[in-house]
Amino acid sequence: MSEEEAQTPAAQTPAAQAPPPAEGGAAASEDGESGGNLEEFGDIKVEVSAILGNVNMPIEHFLKLGRGAIIELGRHKDEDIDILINGHAVAKGEITVIDERVGVSVTKVLNKDGEL
């Protein structure tokens, strides 16, 4: 399997190319349920993003920003941030600091329709 194929999310992999189930494992059904055996997907890499917020502004305004300028992102300080996998919202979380590094603590997991 090429690196590009390994990074393709399982939901986008055509059924004809899906890997066979591991010995003793359950095959995926037509509705995408795997029967609980997800170990075969353990090495697939996905991009995880945490979105603090966003704002639309005219490029003219952006080009006038200087060092120290603050861009308001339109999100309340106590509001959960969005957690995305490969560009798709999957959870909500709050910013946390661990040993001088920024992280995200998952507070809510979204369903397949992107709803709580």
N, CA, C and O atoms as CSV, one atom per row, in Angstrom:
chain,resi,resn,atom,element,x,y,z
A,1,MET,N,N,0.860,-1.173,0.000
A,1,MET,CA,C,0.000,0.000,0.000
A,1,MET,C,C,0.900,1.229,0.000
A,1,MET,O,O,1.841,1.307,0.790
A,2,SER,N,N,0.621,2.188,-0.879
A,2,SER,CA,C,1.433,3.397,-0.952
A,2,SER,C,C,1.121,4.296,0.232
A,2,SER,O,O,0.098,4.111,0.892
A,3,GLU,N,N,1.994,5.281,0.516
A,3,GLU,CA,C,1.767,6.216,1.606
A,3,GLU,C,C,0.493,7.014,1.367
A,3,GLU,O,O,-0.244,7.292,2.313
A,4,GLU,N,N,0.218,7.388,0.114
A,4,GLU,CA,C,-0.989,8.145,-0.211
A,4,GLU,C,C,-2.232,7.320,0.092
A,4,GLU,O,O,-3.206,7.841,0.635
A,5,GLU,N,N,-2.207,6.016,-0.261
A,5,GLU,CA,C,-3.341,5.153,0.024
A,5,GLU,C,C,-3.524,4.989,1.518
A,5,GLU,O,O,-4.656,4.925,1.997
A,6,ALA,N,N,-2.412,4.918,2.278
A,6,ALA,CA,C,-2.484,4.741,3.719
A,6,ALA,C,C,-3.102,5.946,4.394
A,6,ALA,O,O,-3.658,5.819,5.485
A,7,GLN,N,N,-3.019,7.127,3.767
A,7,GLN,CA,C,-3.560,8.326,4.374
A,7,GLN,C,C,-4.990,8.607,3.941
A,7,GLN,O,O,-5.584,9.573,4.419
A,8,THR,N,N,-5.567,7.800,3.053
A,8,THR,CA,C,-6.943,7.981,2.625
A,8,THR,C,C,-7.868,7.531,3.740
A,8,THR,O,O,-7.747,6.399,4.209
A,9,PRO,N,N,-8.805,8.396,4.189
A,9,PRO,CA,C,-9.730,7.974,5.244
A,9,PRO,C,C,-10.520,6.746,4.817
A,9,PRO,O,O,-10.870,6.592,3.646
A,10,ALA,N,N,-10.796,5.877,5.779
A,10,ALA,CA,C,-11.488,4.623,5.485
A,10,ALA,C,C,-12.838,4.859,4.836
A,10,ALA,O,O,-13.265,4.063,3.999
A,11,ALA,N,N,-13.526,5.944,5.205
A,11,ALA,CA,C,-14.854,6.210,4.650
A,11,ALA,C,C,-14.787,6.544,3.162
A,11,ALA,O,O,-15.791,6.425,2.460
A,12,GLN,N,N,-13.612,6.963,2.669
A,12,GLN,CA,C,-13.482,7.312,1.271
A,12,GLN,C,C,-12.871,6.193,0.445
A,12,GLN,O,O,-12.745,6.334,-0.771
A,13,THR,N,N,-12.488,5.092,1.068
A,13,THR,CA,C,-11.896,3.977,0.367
A,13,THR,C,C,-13.006,3.145,-0.256
A,13,THR,O,O,-13.903,2.696,0.458
A,14,PRO,N,N,-12.974,2.923,-1.586
A,14,PRO,CA,C,-14.021,2.097,-2.210
A,14,PRO,C,C,-14.048,0.707,-1.600
A,14,PRO,O,O,-13.009,0.173,-1.213
A,15,ALA,N,N,-15.240,0.119,-1.513
A,15,ALA,CA,C,-15.399,-1.189,-0.889
A,15,ALA,C,C,-14.533,-2.245,-1.568
A,15,ALA,O,O,-14.045,-3.161,-0.907
A,16,ALA,N,N,-14.338,-2.125,-2.888
A,16,ALA,CA,C,-13.555,-3.124,-3.611
A,16,ALA,C,C,-12.092,-3.086,-3.190
A,16,ALA,O,O,-11.381,-4.078,-3.350
A,17,GLN,N,N,-11.634,-1.964,-2.657
A,17,GLN,CA,C,-10.242,-1.836,-2.250
A,17,GLN,C,C,-10.060,-1.972,-0.747
A,17,GLN,O,O,-8.931,-1.909,-0.260
A,18,ALA,N,N,-11.141,-2.156,-0.003
A,18,ALA,CA,C,-11.046,-2.277,1.444
A,18,ALA,C,C,-10.217,-3.510,1.790
A,18,ALA,O,O,-10.349,-4.548,1.142
A,19,PRO,N,N,-9.360,-3.403,2.811
A,19,PRO,CA,C,-8.554,-4.553,3.195
A,19,PRO,C,C,-9.428,-5.663,3.769
A,19,PRO,O,O,-10.471,-5.384,4.362
A,20,PRO,N,N,-9.014,-6.921,3.600
A,20,PRO,CA,C,-9.798,-8.016,4.173
A,20,PRO,C,C,-9.733,-7.943,5.689
A,20,PRO,O,O,-8.760,-7.424,6.237
A,21,PRO,N,N,-10.751,-8.453,6.383
A,21,PRO,CA,C,-10.722,-8.404,7.842
A,21,PRO,C,C,-9.579,-9.253,8.387
A,21,PRO,O,O,-9.190,-10.258,7.792
A,22,ALA,N,N,-9.052,-8.826,9.531
A,22,ALA,CA,C,-8.007,-9.601,10.194
A,22,ALA,C,C,-8.597,-10.931,10.618
A,22,ALA,O,O,-9.808,-11.050,10.803
A,23,GLU,N,N,-7.745,-11.930,10.771
A,23,GLU,CA,C,-8.231,-13.254,11.140
A,23,GLU,C,C,-9.035,-13.165,12.418
A,23,GLU,O,O,-8.557,-12.635,13.421
A,24,GLY,N,N,-10.248,-13.676,12.390
A,24,GLY,CA,C,-11.121,-13.637,13.555
A,24,GLY,C,C,-11.867,-12.324,13.684
A,24,GLY,O,O,-12.690,-12.175,14.587
A,25,GLY,N,N,-11.597,-11.351,12.789
A,25,GLY,CA,C,-12.255,-10.051,12.871
A,25,GLY,C,C,-13.517,-10.030,12.045
A,25,GLY,O,O,-13.745,-10.901,11.205
A,26,ALA,N,N,-14.334,-9.025,12.293
A,26,ALA,CA,C,-15.587,-8.883,11.558
A,26,ALA,C,C,-15.376,-7.982,10.356
A,26,ALA,O,O,-14.687,-6.967,10.448
A,27,ALA,N,N,-15.965,-8.351,9.229
A,27,ALA,CA,C,-15.885,-7.521,8.030
A,27,ALA,C,C,-16.819,-6.336,8.179
A,27,ALA,O,O,-17.808,-6.402,8.909
A,28,ALA,N,N,-16.503,-5.249,7.484
A,28,ALA,CA,C,-17.362,-4.062,7.515
A,28,ALA,C,C,-18.657,-4.363,6.780
A,28,ALA,O,O,-18.655,-5.004,5.729
A,29,SER,N,N,-19.766,-3.891,7.349
A,29,SER,CA,C,-21.053,-4.061,6.686
A,29,SER,C,C,-21.249,-2.929,5.695
A,29,SER,O,O,-20.447,-1.996,5.649
A,30,GLU,N,N,-22.313,-3.001,4.899
A,30,GLU,CA,C,-22.575,-1.977,3.889
A,30,GLU,C,C,-22.799,-0.609,4.504
A,30,GLU,O,O,-22.551,0.398,3.840
A,31,ASP,N,N,-23.266,-0.529,5.767
A,31,ASP,CA,C,-23.502,0.772,6.391
A,31,ASP,C,C,-22.249,1.314,7.068
A,31,ASP,O,O,-22.315,2.335,7.752
A,32,GLY,N,N,-21.099,0.643,6.889
A,32,GLY,CA,C,-19.834,1.146,7.391
A,32,GLY,C,C,-19.474,0.673,8.782
A,32,GLY,O,O,-18.408,1.022,9.288
A,33,GLU,N,N,-20.334,-0.113,9.417
A,33,GLU,CA,C,-20.028,-0.606,10.750
A,33,GLU,C,C,-18.967,-1.699,10.639
A,33,GLU,O,O,-19.063,-2.581,9.786
A,34,SER,N,N,-17.957,-1.635,11.505
A,34,SER,CA,C,-16.850,-2.575,11.402
A,34,SER,C,C,-16.966,-3.738,12.367
A,34,SER,O,O,-16.123,-4.635,12.355
A,35,GLY,N,N,-17.984,-3.740,13.197
A,35,GLY,CA,C,-18.108,-4.829,14.142
A,35,GLY,C,C,-17.144,-4.695,15.301
A,35,GLY,O,O,-16.954,-5.660,16.042
A,36,GLY,N,N,-16.524,-3.529,15.491
A,36,GLY,CA,C,-15.669,-3.283,16.633
A,36,GLY,C,C,-14.199,-3.585,16.414
A,36,GLY,O,O,-13.398,-3.299,17.304
A,37,ASN,N,N,-13.795,-4.146,15.280
A,37,ASN,CA,C,-12.399,-4.471,15.045
A,37,ASN,C,C,-11.743,-3.358,14.236
A,37,ASN,O,O,-11.774,-3.380,13.006
A,38,LEU,N,N,-11.151,-2.384,14.926
A,38,LEU,CA,C,-10.538,-1.246,14.246
A,38,LEU,C,C,-9.018,-1.340,14.219
A,38,LEU,O,O,-8.364,-0.429,13.712
A,39,GLU,N,N,-8.442,-2.406,14.746
A,39,GLU,CA,C,-6.998,-2.543,14.818
A,39,GLU,C,C,-6.321,-2.456,13.456
A,39,GLU,O,O,-5.200,-1.956,13.359
A,40,GLU,N,N,-6.978,-2.931,12.407
A,40,GLU,CA,C,-6.370,-2.918,11.076
A,40,GLU,C,C,-6.191,-1.507,10.541
A,40,GLU,O,O,-5.441,-1.308,9.585
A,41,PHE,N,N,-6.858,-0.524,11.129
A,41,PHE,CA,C,-6.734,0.867,10.688
A,41,PHE,C,C,-5.760,1.661,11.546
A,41,PHE,O,O,-5.581,2.857,11.320
A,42,GLY,N,N,-5.138,1.033,12.508
A,42,GLY,CA,C,-4.280,1.713,13.476
A,42,GLY,C,C,-3.109,2.485,12.898
A,42,GLY,O,O,-2.648,3.435,13.530
A,43,ASP,N,N,-2.612,2.127,11.740
A,43,ASP,CA,C,-1.456,2.809,11.160
A,43,ASP,C,C,-1.830,3.899,10.162
A,43,ASP,O,O,-0.942,4.555,9.615
A,44,ILE,N,N,-3.105,4.107,9.914
A,44,ILE,CA,C,-3.527,5.143,8.974
A,44,ILE,C,C,-3.344,6.515,9.616
A,44,ILE,O,O,-3.807,6.747,10.733
A,45,LYS,N,N,-2.679,7.409,8.924
A,45,LYS,CA,C,-2.428,8.763,9.415
A,45,LYS,C,C,-3.571,9.678,8.986
A,45,LYS,O,O,-4.032,9.605,7.847
A,46,VAL,N,N,-4.028,10.537,9.891
A,46,VAL,CA,C,-5.042,11.533,9.596
A,46,VAL,C,C,-4.542,12.879,10.112
A,46,VAL,O,O,-3.730,12.935,11.036
A,47,GLU,N,N,-5.030,13.959,9.510
A,47,GLU,CA,C,-4.668,15.295,9.959
A,47,GLU,C,C,-5.694,15.753,10.990
A,47,GLU,O,O,-6.891,15.801,10.707
A,48,VAL,N,N,-5.214,16.090,12.189
A,48,VAL,CA,C,-6.080,16.582,13.249
A,48,VAL,C,C,-5.803,18.074,13.407
A,48,VAL,O,O,-4.655,18.486,13.575
A,49,SER,N,N,-6.874,18.890,13.352
A,49,SER,CA,C,-6.752,20.340,13.482
A,49,SER,C,C,-7.643,20.817,14.616
A,49,SER,O,O,-8.709,20.252,14.859
A,50,ALA,N,N,-7.204,21.860,15.308
A,50,ALA,CA,C,-8.006,22.515,16.332
A,50,ALA,C,C,-8.203,23.954,15.882
A,50,ALA,O,O,-7.234,24.700,15.739
A,51,ILE,N,N,-9.447,24.345,15.660
A,51,ILE,CA,C,-9.758,25.664,15.118
A,51,ILE,C,C,-10.218,26.577,16.248
A,51,ILE,O,O,-11.253,26.343,16.873
A,52,LEU,N,N,-9.433,27.623,16.498
A,52,LEU,CA,C,-9.769,28.574,17.557
A,52,LEU,C,C,-10.954,29.441,17.176
A,52,LEU,O,O,-11.764,29.792,18.034
A,53,GLY,N,N,-11.068,29.788,15.918
A,53,GLY,CA,C,-12.138,30.644,15.431
A,53,GLY,C,C,-11.758,31.168,14.062
A,53,GLY,O,O,-10.711,30.815,13.520
A,54,ASN,N,N,-12.620,32.020,13.498
A,54,ASN,CA,C,-12.312,32.616,12.204
A,54,ASN,C,C,-13.049,33.931,12.065
A,54,ASN,O,O,-13.987,34.215,12.811
A,55,VAL,N,N,-12.625,34.717,11.122
A,55,VAL,CA,C,-13.242,36.010,10.859
A,55,VAL,C,C,-13.002,36.355,9.394
A,55,VAL,O,O,-11.965,36.001,8.834
A,56,ASN,N,N,-13.937,37.030,8.785
A,56,ASN,CA,C,-13.756,37.543,7.427
A,56,ASN,C,C,-13.427,39.020,7.523
A,56,ASN,O,O,-14.065,39.762,8.269
A,57,MET,N,N,-12.428,39.441,6.763
A,57,MET,CA,C,-12.070,40.855,6.738
A,57,MET,C,C,-11.544,41.209,5.360
A,57,MET,O,O,-11.004,40.355,4.657
A,58,PRO,N,N,-11.700,42.465,4.974
A,58,PRO,CA,C,-11.166,42.890,3.681
A,58,PRO,C,C,-9.637,42.759,3.677
A,58,PRO,O,O,-8.991,43.035,4.688
A,59,ILE,N,N,-9.069,42.349,2.570
A,59,ILE,CA,C,-7.617,42.202,2.475
A,59,ILE,C,C,-6.918,43.522,2.788
A,59,ILE,O,O,-5.823,43.530,3.350
A,60,GLU,N,N,-7.544,44.628,2.428
A,60,GLU,CA,C,-6.971,45.952,2.717
A,60,GLU,C,C,-6.748,46.122,4.225
A,60,GLU,O,O,-5.713,46.633,4.652
A,61,HIS,N,N,-7.719,45.694,5.015
A,61,HIS,CA,C,-7.599,45.773,6.473
A,61,HIS,C,C,-6.477,44.853,6.967
A,61,HIS,O,O,-5.671,45.246,7.811
A,62,PHE,N,N,-6.431,43.640,6.441
A,62,PHE,CA,C,-5.390,42.692,6.841
A,62,PHE,C,C,-3.993,43.223,6.535
A,62,PHE,O,O,-3.081,43.084,7.349
A,63,LEU,N,N,-3.826,43.830,5.364
A,63,LEU,CA,C,-2.512,44.336,4.963
A,63,LEU,C,C,-2.043,45.503,5.828
A,63,LEU,O,O,-0.850,45.805,5.857
A,64,LYS,N,N,-2.952,46.155,6.524
A,64,LYS,CA,C,-2.593,47.269,7.406
A,64,LYS,C,C,-2.214,46.811,8.808
A,64,LYS,O,O,-1.748,47.613,9.617
A,65,LEU,N,N,-2.410,45.531,9.101
A,65,LEU,CA,C,-2.068,45.022,10.431
A,65,LEU,C,C,-0.560,45.056,10.644
A,65,LEU,O,O,0.213,44.791,9.723
A,66,GLY,N,N,-0.162,45.376,11.830
A,66,GLY,CA,C,1.258,45.397,12.162
A,66,GLY,C,C,1.533,44.515,13.363
A,66,GLY,O,O,0.625,43.896,13.918
A,67,ARG,N,N,2.777,44.469,13.752
A,67,ARG,CA,C,3.190,43.673,14.908
A,67,ARG,C,C,2.376,44.105,16.129
A,67,ARG,O,O,2.252,45.296,16.411
A,68,GLY,N,N,1.829,43.134,16.843
A,68,GLY,CA,C,1.041,43.418,18.032
A,68,GLY,C,C,-0.440,43.598,17.769
A,68,GLY,O,O,-1.228,43.682,18.710
A,69,ALA,N,N,-0.835,43.659,16.497
A,69,ALA,CA,C,-2.256,43.799,16.168
A,69,ALA,C,C,-3.010,42.556,16.633
A,69,ALA,O,O,-2.481,41.446,16.585
A,70,ILE,N,N,-4.216,42.746,17.070
A,70,ILE,CA,C,-5.048,41.635,17.534
A,70,ILE,C,C,-6.190,41.422,16.547
A,70,ILE,O,O,-6.888,42.365,16.173
A,71,ILE,N,N,-6.365,40.185,16.137
A,71,ILE,CA,C,-7.470,39.813,15.245
A,71,ILE,C,C,-8.496,39.070,16.095
A,71,ILE,O,O,-8.213,37.994,16.621
A,72,GLU,N,N,-9.685,39.649,16.225
A,72,GLU,CA,C,-10.746,38.989,16.972
A,72,GLU,C,C,-11.322,37.866,16.119
A,72,GLU,O,O,-11.635,38.069,14.946
A,73,LEU,N,N,-11.459,36.687,16.708
A,73,LEU,CA,C,-11.871,35.508,15.956
A,73,LEU,C,C,-13.354,35.181,16.075
A,73,LEU,O,O,-13.797,34.161,15.546
A,74,GLY,N,N,-14.111,35.995,16.735
A,74,GLY,CA,C,-15.557,35.780,16.787
A,74,GLY,C,C,-15.993,34.616,17.649
A,74,GLY,O,O,-17.073,34.066,17.435
A,75,ARG,N,N,-15.193,34.230,18.608
A,75,ARG,CA,C,-15.560,33.125,19.502
A,75,ARG,C,C,-15.360,33.609,20.936
A,75,ARG,O,O,-14.363,34.266,21.238
A,76,HIS,N,N,-16.295,33.290,21.808
A,76,HIS,CA,C,-16.207,33.674,23.215
A,76,HIS,C,C,-15.071,32.899,23.880
A,76,HIS,O,O,-14.805,31.757,23.508
A,77,LYS,N,N,-14.406,33.503,24.850
A,77,LYS,CA,C,-13.246,32.860,25.486
A,77,LYS,C,C,-13.581,31.540,26.170
A,77,LYS,O,O,-12.706,30.684,26.305
A,78,ASP,N,N,-14.822,31.354,26.604
A,78,ASP,CA,C,-15.220,30.118,27.276
A,78,ASP,C,C,-15.876,29.108,26.339
A,78,ASP,O,O,-16.276,28.027,26.773
A,79,GLU,N,N,-15.988,29.450,25.069
A,79,GLU,CA,C,-16.634,28.564,24.091
A,79,GLU,C,C,-15.659,27.479,23.629
A,79,GLU,O,O,-14.480,27.753,23.403
A,80,ASP,N,N,-16.154,26.251,23.491
A,80,ASP,CA,C,-15.310,25.151,22.998
A,80,ASP,C,C,-14.814,25.456,21.591
A,80,ASP,O,O,-15.487,26.130,20.812
A,81,ILE,N,N,-13.624,24.948,21.281
A,81,ILE,CA,C,-13.081,25.087,19.927
A,81,ILE,C,C,-13.448,23.853,19.115
A,81,ILE,O,O,-13.849,22.831,19.673
A,82,ASP,N,N,-13.309,23.950,17.801
A,82,ASP,CA,C,-13.649,22.850,16.904
A,82,ASP,C,C,-12.440,21.949,16.690
A,82,ASP,O,O,-11.324,22.439,16.518
A,83,ILE,N,N,-12.651,20.648,16.700
A,83,ILE,CA,C,-11.618,19.661,16.403
A,83,ILE,C,C,-12.021,18.972,15.104
A,83,ILE,O,O,-13.117,18.424,14.989
A,84,LEU,N,N,-11.121,19.010,14.134
A,84,LEU,CA,C,-11.390,18.443,12.815
A,84,LEU,C,C,-10.437,17.293,12.528
A,84,LEU,O,O,-9.286,17.311,12.963
A,85,ILE,N,N,-10.911,16.304,11.803
A,85,ILE,CA,C,-10.053,15.251,11.257
A,85,ILE,C,C,-10.221,15.314,9.751
A,85,ILE,O,O,-11.326,15.180,9.226
A,86,ASN,N,N,-9.104,15.519,9.067
A,86,ASN,CA,C,-9.105,15.665,7.604
A,86,ASN,C,C,-10.158,16.674,7.141
A,86,ASN,O,O,-10.833,16.457,6.135
A,87,GLY,N,N,-10.291,17.771,7.878
A,87,GLY,CA,C,-11.193,18.846,7.497
A,87,GLY,C,C,-12.643,18.664,7.895
A,87,GLY,O,O,-13.472,19.518,7.582
A,88,HIS,N,N,-12.974,17.573,8.579
A,88,HIS,CA,C,-14.352,17.294,8.987
A,88,HIS,C,C,-14.482,17.437,10.503
A,88,HIS,O,O,-13.693,16.856,11.249
A,89,ALA,N,N,-15.468,18.202,10.960
A,89,ALA,CA,C,-15.690,18.394,12.389
A,89,ALA,C,C,-16.063,17.067,13.042
A,89,ALA,O,O,-16.993,16.392,12.600
A,90,VAL,N,N,-15.334,16.694,14.097
A,90,VAL,CA,C,-15.603,15.436,14.780
A,90,VAL,C,C,-15.808,15.610,16.282
A,90,VAL,O,O,-16.347,14.724,16.944
A,91,ALA,N,N,-15.373,16.763,16.824
A,91,ALA,CA,C,-15.466,16.948,18.265
A,91,ALA,C,C,-15.335,18.427,18.618
A,91,ALA,O,O,-15.035,19.271,17.773
A,92,LYS,N,N,-15.571,18.705,19.898
A,92,LYS,CA,C,-15.357,20.028,20.484
A,92,LYS,C,C,-14.355,19.839,21.613
A,92,LYS,O,O,-14.232,18.750,22.173
A,93,GLY,N,N,-13.646,20.900,21.937
A,93,GLY,CA,C,-12.667,20.774,23.003
A,93,GLY,C,C,-12.290,22.110,23.594
A,93,GLY,O,O,-12.725,23.164,23.132
A,94,GLU,N,N,-11.465,22.042,24.632
A,94,GLU,CA,C,-10.974,23.265,25.255
A,94,GLU,C,C,-9.453,23.238,25.266
A,94,GLU,O,O,-8.827,22.184,25.377
A,95,ILE,N,N,-8.885,24.420,25.148
A,95,ILE,CA,C,-7.424,24.542,25.104
A,95,ILE,C,C,-6.855,24.220,26.476
A,95,ILE,O,O,-7.407,24.622,27.501
A,96,THR,N,N,-5.753,23.496,26.483
A,96,THR,CA,C,-5.064,23.164,27.720
A,96,THR,C,C,-3.562,23.279,27.487
A,96,THR,O,O,-3.105,23.234,26.344
A,97,VAL,N,N,-2.796,23.427,28.557
A,97,VAL,CA,C,-1.339,23.510,28.461
A,97,VAL,C,C,-0.750,22.342,29.231
A,97,VAL,O,O,-1.086,22.105,30.391
A,98,ILE,N,N,0.144,21.611,28.555
A,98,ILE,CA,C,0.796,20.454,29.146
A,98,ILE,C,C,2.294,20.630,28.983
A,98,ILE,O,O,2.796,20.623,27.859
A,99,ASP,N,N,3.017,20.786,30.085
A,99,ASP,CA,C,4.475,20.946,30.036
A,99,ASP,C,C,4.900,21.992,29.011
A,99,ASP,O,O,5.741,21.716,28.155
A,100,GLU,N,N,4.327,23.190,29.091
A,100,GLU,CA,C,4.673,24.309,28.218
A,100,GLU,C,C,4.238,24.129,26.768
A,100,GLU,O,O,4.640,24.915,25.909
A,101,ARG,N,N,3.431,23.117,26.475
A,101,ARG,CA,C,2.931,22.889,25.116
A,101,ARG,C,C,1.415,23.000,25.128
A,101,ARG,O,O,0.762,22.631,26.104
A,102,VAL,N,N,0.868,23.507,24.047
A,102,VAL,CA,C,-0.578,23.681,23.931
A,102,VAL,C,C,-1.207,22.384,23.442
A,102,VAL,O,O,-0.674,21.718,22.555
A,103,GLY,N,N,-2.341,22.036,24.026
A,103,GLY,CA,C,-3.088,20.862,23.606
A,103,GLY,C,C,-4.576,21.158,23.641
A,103,GLY,O,O,-4.984,22.274,23.961
A,104,VAL,N,N,-5.374,20.176,23.317
A,104,VAL,CA,C,-6.828,20.308,23.336
A,104,VAL,C,C,-7.402,19.132,24.110
A,104,VAL,O,O,-7.086,17.973,23.838
A,105,SER,N,N,-8.247,19.448,25.074
A,105,SER,CA,C,-8.955,18.432,25.837
A,105,SER,C,C,-10.327,18.247,25.200
A,105,SER,O,O,-11.102,19.200,25.112
A,106,VAL,N,N,-10.635,17.033,24.756
A,106,VAL,CA,C,-11.912,16.757,24.096
A,106,VAL,C,C,-13.034,16.844,25.130
A,106,VAL,O,O,-12.983,16.182,26.167
A,107,THR,N,N,-14.047,17.667,24.842
A,107,THR,CA,C,-15.196,17.824,25.748
A,107,THR,C,C,-16.465,17.182,25.191
A,107,THR,O,O,-17.320,16.737,25.957
A,108,LYS,N,N,-16.593,17.133,23.874
A,108,LYS,CA,C,-17.782,16.551,23.240
A,108,LYS,C,C,-17.367,15.891,21.937
A,108,LYS,O,O,-16.502,16.397,21.222
A,109,VAL,N,N,-17.986,14.759,21.632
A,109,VAL,CA,C,-17.753,14.078,20.360
A,109,VAL,C,C,-19.022,14.226,19.533
A,109,VAL,O,O,-20.126,13.984,20.022
A,110,LEU,N,N,-18.855,14.628,18.266
A,110,LEU,CA,C,-19.998,14.831,17.378
A,110,LEU,C,C,-20.406,13.526,16.729
A,110,LEU,O,O,-19.587,12.618,16.586
A,111,ASN,N,N,-21.684,13.422,16.328
A,111,ASN,CA,C,-22.126,12.226,15.615
A,111,ASN,C,C,-21.712,12.342,14.146
A,111,ASN,O,O,-21.084,13.328,13.759
A,112,LYS,N,N,-22.051,11.366,13.341
A,112,LYS,CA,C,-21.620,11.347,11.945
A,112,LYS,C,C,-22.185,12.504,11.121
A,112,LYS,O,O,-21.663,12.811,10.049
A,113,ASP,N,N,-23.262,13.158,11.621
A,113,ASP,CA,C,-23.840,14.313,10.934
A,113,ASP,C,C,-23.253,15.621,11.442
A,113,ASP,O,O,-23.714,16.692,11.048
A,114,GLY,N,N,-22.239,15.559,12.316
A,114,GLY,CA,C,-21.615,16.757,12.852
A,114,GLY,C,C,-22.409,17.416,13.948
A,114,GLY,O,O,-22.200,18.595,14.236
A,115,GLU,N,N,-23.323,16.681,14.574
A,115,GLU,CA,C,-24.154,17.208,15.643
A,115,GLU,C,C,-23.779,16.577,16.965
A,115,GLU,O,O,-23.242,15.470,17.000
A,116,LEU,N,N,-24.060,17.285,18.067
A,116,LEU,CA,C,-23.757,16.764,19.405
A,116,LEU,C,C,-24.659,15.632,19.772
A,116,LEU,O,O,-24.540,15.078,20.865
